């Protein structure tokens, strides 16, 4: 199956990256290289791009797509949380821009064998990196009822989390749950028909929760943002595209903290904590897809882009 993925907010990403011909950029979620291709088109002599992805299929597809820019591109199979180490291994100290597109690719969703989608039957897998041993099947069949309930509520925000967890435990007592469609049928039995009619596909939230838990998506994001800002040159920008409220909340809060890190009590007349700003938030409100893009690509509807710019050297010197 061909690795297809329509890049979301493509024009907005390029516009806000402030690409310099001689700059060095990182795409931390390379995917099908849609964003990276457009970045590479704008690079000149001395410019370069580092593409990182943990999915081997994405690595293969991106390598083919970026072949015209092979003299400017370094592609590494890794998780973006290892970005500092990846850059160090390439002899790169600082970069001019970093992009994360946290959406699951169309290829991953449409390929039933990957197990990401409730719309296609396949094994309960959901691994972003197939070198990882643990799969969605292990979570569904081994987590306790309480662990399942908490996971579905915390990461899927599903009001029927307790009922879904209970039905999963009851079903697996008879036989292991092995496929996506088996799990979908169990979830459907757990949710009142009235709620199913008004709340979209009944399995959407549970599948999201399992995927986030398996791949530790929120923890990886939370632990990586400050490191990525540290990897930027002064004036460099970090752009992050999110697709659900849990991700967006983390990005919004961490960007705000990076901009205004003071933790002093508000009643103090001056700051005494000594924490320094890392830069400024460019997007006070997230950038959303246009009506035209949402009509052309339904998967863009929930996308939000936030941008952070590392403080200039002049600002840094004055803060010190």
Secondary structure, DSSP 8 states (H G I E B T S, - for coil): -------TTHHHHHHHHT--TT-EEEETT-TT-HHHHHHHHT--TT-EEEEEES-HHHHHHHHHHTGGGTTTEEEEES-GGGHHHHHHHTT---EEEEEEE-S--HHHHH-GGG---TTS--BS---SSTT----HHHHHHHS-HHHHHHHHHHHH--TTHHHHHHHHHHHHTTS---BHHHHHHHHHHHS-HHHHHHSS-TTHHHHHHHHHHHHTHHHHHHHHHHHHHHTEEEEEEEEEEE-SHHHHHHHHHHHHHHHS---S-TTSSS--S-----EEES-SS-EE--HHHHHH-GGGTT-EEEEEEE--HHHHHHH-
